[in-house]
Amino acid sequence: MAGDNLRRAVRGGLLWISLGLAGVGAAGAEVRLAEARHLFDLAGGGGAALSLPSDVAIGSGGRVYVVDGGNHRVAVFSPAGQYLFAIGRKGEGSGEFRDPVGIGADARGRIYVADSGNHRIQIFDANGRFSGSFRTGNGRPIDVAPDAEGKTLYVTGGHRLTAYSPTGEVLRQWGSEGQSQGEFRYPASVLVAPEGHVYVVDALNSRVQIFDPQGKFVFQVGAWGVLPGQFFRPKGVALDSKNRIYVTDSYMDLVEVFGSDYRFQHVLGAKGKIRRLTAPGGMAIDASDRLFVAEMLANKVSVFSLR
């Protein structure tokens, strides 16, 4: 019976995606759309195309830092999309990576990389110069998000969220494997909002959990499902200038948007239809409200205007 229900739900979700029309959805669900105008793509440089890009961060001056996981590096682009340089290569030494996954940037321009295969967080300046690293104690780190000043780094991994100092001291930690509030099943992307709230994509629980900086549960966005306002396999999260919450669903191949009140608003669209992406993962929004989405299986980062 459960398997039949799942198949019916997936068929229903695929129906509203395939129709992709405002006001049309499975079981009468409304699909509200908002236009996201495509600007350009980031596809690689330095003699290598992007390979399985998983996350994006916006650094000082609007520079764009892309985790180019298949190439074991971070590719860096100008705000206009021009390739500038790469950070790292495959290896275990300082400034080298093995299967990096997540990335974050602070207000001072420092870049933080979840070097998953090497079980550590690495720190660089805006120009890619290595400045430090520390090992994580919960297995492979998946993502890292600093607060604005880079004094606290929030790292997902091992069914929990850990707050570290920049030197690797554990400041606090919360969560365990489970489905209750404050528990996780394979948390993915993490984001620190300007006011300090921490947004965690709880991937297998199909939700985004929001906490205060000390780990107190604040709110949950989304739940398992394949209808608007629900997630099947969320991966990335970002906030725009109006504090709207953007969440990628890597199974449904789209981006859903929630208001600052945490209520579902719309799905990103294009010419009256749902804008389909290819296994979208991590993403970031710059000061001009341009959305950068890592499309892992398309080996590119797509850039859209949200204004």
Secondary structure as UniProt FT lines:
FT   HELIX           2..19
FT   TURN            22..23
FT   HELIX           26..28
FT   STRAND          33..35
FT   STRAND          37..42
FT   STRAND          44..45
FT   TURN            46..47
FT   STRAND          48..49
FT   STRAND          53..58
FT   HELIX           60..62
FT   STRAND          64..68
FT   HELIX           69..71
FT   STRAND          73..77
FT   TURN            79..80
FT   STRAND          83..87
FT   TURN            94..95
FT   STRAND          102..105
FT   TURN            107..108
FT   STRAND          111..115
FT   HELIX           116..118
FT   STRAND          120..124
FT   TURN            126..127
FT   STRAND          130..135
FT   STRAND          143..146
FT   TURN            148..149
FT   STRAND          153..157
FT   TURN            158..159
FT   STRAND          160..164
FT   TURN            166..167
FT   STRAND          170..174
FT   TURN            181..182
FT   STRAND          187..192
FT   TURN            194..195
FT   STRAND          198..202
FT   HELIX           203..205
FT   STRAND          207..211
FT   TURN            213..214
FT   STRAND          217..221
FT   TURN            228..229
FT   STRAND          234..239
FT   TURN            241..242
FT   STRAND          245..249
FT   TURN            250..253
FT   STRAND          254..258
FT   TURN            260..261
FT   STRAND          264..270
FT   TURN            271..272
FT   STRAND          273..274
FT   STRAND          280..285
FT   TURN            287..288
FT   STRAND          290..295
FT   HELIX           296..298
FT   STRAND          300..305
//
